[in-house]
Amino acid sequence: MRAEGNLIPGCLAKLWFVARVSDGKCFFTCDSDSLVVKAIAGLLCEFYSGYGPAEILAHDPKFLAPLGITQHLTPNRRNALGKVWERIREFAHASSQP
């Protein structure tokens, strides 16, 4: 998990992300040296895991705003959240291609 190739660049805290597909469903895991970043990124990974690429691409993480999660994050942590969503979306898009 904590391999250099899994590290998401541009985050203040170290954040690792792994995506895989199994039986047409996408699965995501993450780890971080920051508990807050790990929890926030883990929320997205857990939410989107187990769905097909089309389902993932149809639902962006705007659902977090009404819950008040994003408004209480520092800009750096919001950046990490955005980078995880970007990776999830890119993986889902690549997995939907024949």
N, C-alpha and C positions, 0 to 999 in steps of 0.2 A: 504494500500500500504506500509506504513512505519512500518510494523510489523517486529519483530525480525527474523521470519522465512523467510522473503523475502530479508534479507540483504545478499549481496554477500561478503563473507569474503576475506581478503587479499588486499583490495583496500584502498588506503590512505584516500580518501573521502568516506563518507558513500554512498553506492549505493544499492538501492532496485530494485528488478526485479520480475515481475509477468508474468507467462505464462498461457495461457488457450487455449483450443481447442473448436471450435464450427463449426458444420457442416463439419467436416473434414479439417478445416483450422486452422492454428495456429495464435494466436494473442499475442503480447508482449507489456508490458508497463514497464517503469522504472521511477525512481526518484532518485535524489541525492542532497546532501547538497552543491555540487559544480556545478555551472552553466555550466562550460565547460564539466565536466563529464556527467552531465545530457543531454547536447546537443549531445555529441558524442554517448553515449549509446542510446539515443532517436533516433538517425539516424539509428542505426542498428535495433532497435525495429520497427521503422516505415517501413524500407525497407523490413523486413522479415514478417511482419504481413499480414495476409490475404492469405497466400500461404499454400499449403499442405506440409506435412513433406518431401516427396520426392523432391519437388521443392526446399525447403530450403536446404536440404542436398546436392543438386547438385550445389549450388552456395555459395562458401565461400566468405568472405568479402575482398578478394584480390583487388576488384575494388576500394578500398579506396586509395591504394598506388599511382596509376597513377594520382589521383586527388590531391595528395600532402597533404592529410589530416594527415596521420600517421607520416610523416616526421617532422611535426611541433608540435608533441605532446611530452610531457615529458615522460620518461620511465614509470612513475607511471600511467599516463593517457593511454598509450598504453596497460599497464597491465589491466586496467579497461575494455578497449575495448575488449581485448582478453578474459576476464572472461565473458563478456556479450555474445560474440559469442559462447563460450563454453557452456553456459547455453541454448542458443537458439538451438544449435546443439544437445545437450543432450535431450532437450524437444522434438525436432522434431524426433529424433531417437526413443525415448520411445513412441511417438504418432503413429509411423509407425508400431509398433508391434501389432499383432492381440490380 
